[in-house]
Amino acid sequence: MALGHGHPRIVKAIQDQAVVLQQSILGNFTHPQAAELARRLALLMPTPDRHVLFASDGASAVEQALKIAMQYWNNIGRGEKHRFACLHGAYHGDTLGAMAVGYLDEWHRPFKPALSKAIQLPFPIAADAFSIWEEQLTQHRDELAAVIVEPLCLGAAGMLMYPAELLHKLGTWCKANEVLLIDDEIAMGFGRTGRMFAFEHAGVDPDLVCVGKALTGGALPMSATIAKNFLYETFGDEPADHTLQHGHTYCGNPIAAAAANEALRVYEEMGIAERAAALGKRLAAQLQALCNAPGVRDVRCLGLIGVVELEPNFGPNATFRPGWVRQRLQEQGVLLRPLGNVFYLMPPFIIKEEELDELVATFVAAIRAAL
Ligand SMILES: Cc1ncc(COP(=O)(O)O)c(C=O)c1O
């Protein structure tokens, strides 16, 4: 919940909209909230020449991006460019297309026959080792529709972070080699990394950007795929295979759109990215306490994200440790969802400094006690 539960302005925006227009499928129609939201999202991009397709969840925003990328090449007579490259271990959602670009044998084997095979770029990789990716990408350049990334932080893989420089090189390669860049900002977008979008750290301008989660402040299910105009312009009613055959019932739902418009206003007024960066510095400074603790493998931070990774086999209680820490923190009012031995904090942006201090102190104490 980017803005916490029951944020009064989001609640009011939902209430006000609910008595005006509750639902419209956006098929040959539009409504003011969706139009305003599309305009606002476009203005947050490096250039405003964008079109926006709404959906209800992150995975659907990713599906839309993959389909737009693939159909774009078809629209311009380059149908041989129909494959995707992705980072090994990245997570983009649980639908078939999203799974295909986040394929892990141990999780997805039952679905393998239904998934198109993506080119997986090895991860993690040293900042100066882009040549490994480049070699693989160059080999497949002529069949690649797009590269999709989780920018700067692979969440489900264990909050694995990589330098902006690497994303910069990838973006530059894509531009120079006629391959689209799809940036999945569903987890990192709207200030989390200390910039409005994580791609800003890398100075890249992705062709397609997927947003979700914090789009409505976390209050209602809504996501969006933001596409550059040069992609949009190749679509149309004629010929029929230039029509994007994609749309969800609740695409651009007016109540969700009203919540999102209000969330974006709140973000702007509170200077969300600057706030996340400042709070993140405070968080990082306090997590330093664990840096050299025995049993701690790594402490890493990015914007308002703090991660502590433990040595998986440290001490006699290694197997039970994640569950124990989770339980202990829950008893103290802190809800945490560890990824195995990776413990992370992604507090809401409305957290006060003293609340953050208390949260981190409780967290650090629980980790210390567990070790
Ligand atoms: C980077 C990323 N992409 C896509 C998704 C899928 O979003 P949803 O769960 O809303 O389908 C997630 C969800 O955690 C995510 O973190």
The ligand as an ORCA input file, in Angstrom:
! r2SCAN-3c Opt
* xyz 0 1
  C       7.749     -6.663    -11.480
  C       6.380     -7.285    -11.474
  N       5.739     -7.476    -12.624
  C       4.498     -8.011    -12.670
  C       3.860     -8.399    -11.525
  C       2.483     -9.006    -11.596
  O       1.532     -8.125    -11.079
  P       0.103     -8.669    -10.603
  O       0.347     -9.503     -9.390
  O      -0.686     -7.429    -10.318
  O      -0.444     -9.458    -11.734
  C       4.488     -8.205    -10.286
  C       3.827     -8.618     -9.029
  O       4.391     -8.731     -7.982
  C       5.792     -7.638    -10.257
  O       6.449     -7.442     -9.110
*
